[in-house]
Amino acid sequence: MKISNKPNVRGMEKVANDVTYRSAIMGRDLRLFMGIITTRIYGVSLGFILAVALILIPAVVVIYGGSI
């Protein structure tokens, strides 16, 4: 049996690459989540305005009988 004092560099590189990959995934996930949170109010308000417009325009047409 041969005993070596050389470190297991390949194992350390695999662990370092795995940690780098996982931290990149977590960073992307966090950036996506923060982007969704920051645009949430804008998206909800825009959707509400669009829904009101889509309901209000046909309602006005029906009420006034198509002669606006």
C-alpha positions as CSV (number, residue, x, y, z in Angstrom):
1,M,0.0,0.0,0.0
2,K,1.3,3.4,-1.0
3,I,0.6,6.4,1.2
4,S,0.7,9.8,-0.4
5,N,0.8,13.2,1.3
6,K,-0.7,14.9,-1.8
7,P,-4.2,16.4,-1.2
8,N,-7.2,15.1,-3.0
9,V,-7.4,18.0,-5.4
10,R,-10.0,16.5,-7.6
11,G,-12.4,16.0,-4.7
12,M,-11.9,19.6,-3.5
13,E,-12.5,20.9,-7.1
14,K,-15.7,19.0,-7.3
15,V,-16.9,20.4,-4.0
16,A,-15.9,23.9,-5.0
17,N,-17.6,23.6,-8.3
18,D,-20.8,22.3,-6.6
19,V,-20.8,25.1,-4.1
20,T,-20.3,27.7,-6.9
21,Y,-23.1,26.1,-9.0
22,R,-25.5,26.0,-6.0
23,S,-24.8,29.6,-5.0
24,A,-25.4,30.7,-8.6
25,I,-28.8,28.9,-8.6
26,M,-29.7,30.5,-5.3
27,G,-28.7,33.9,-6.5
28,R,-30.8,33.6,-9.7
29,D,-33.7,32.4,-7.7
30,L,-33.4,35.4,-5.3
31,R,-33.1,37.9,-8.2
32,L,-36.2,36.4,-9.9
33,F,-38.2,36.5,-6.6
34,M,-37.2,40.1,-6.0
35,G,-38.1,41.1,-9.5
36,I,-41.5,39.6,-9.1
37,I,-42.0,41.3,-5.8
38,T,-41.0,44.7,-7.1
39,T,-43.2,44.6,-10.1
40,R,-46.2,43.1,-8.3
41,I,-48.0,46.4,-7.5
42,Y,-47.5,47.7,-11.0
43,G,-48.8,44.4,-12.5
44,V,-51.9,44.2,-10.2
45,S,-52.8,47.8,-10.9
46,L,-52.3,47.5,-14.6
47,G,-54.4,44.3,-14.7
48,F,-57.2,46.0,-12.7
49,I,-57.3,48.9,-15.0
50,L,-57.4,46.6,-18.1
51,A,-60.2,44.5,-16.5
52,V,-62.3,47.6,-15.7
53,A,-61.8,48.9,-19.3
54,L,-62.8,45.5,-20.8
55,I,-66.0,45.5,-18.7
56,L,-66.8,49.2,-18.8
57,I,-66.6,49.7,-22.6
58,P,-69.1,47.0,-23.5
59,A,-71.3,48.0,-20.7
60,V,-71.5,51.6,-22.0
61,V,-72.2,50.3,-25.5
62,V,-75.1,48.2,-24.2
63,I,-76.5,51.0,-22.0
64,Y,-76.5,53.6,-24.8
65,G,-77.6,51.2,-27.5
66,G,-74.5,51.4,-29.6
67,S,-74.9,55.2,-30.3
68,I,-72.2,56.9,-28.4
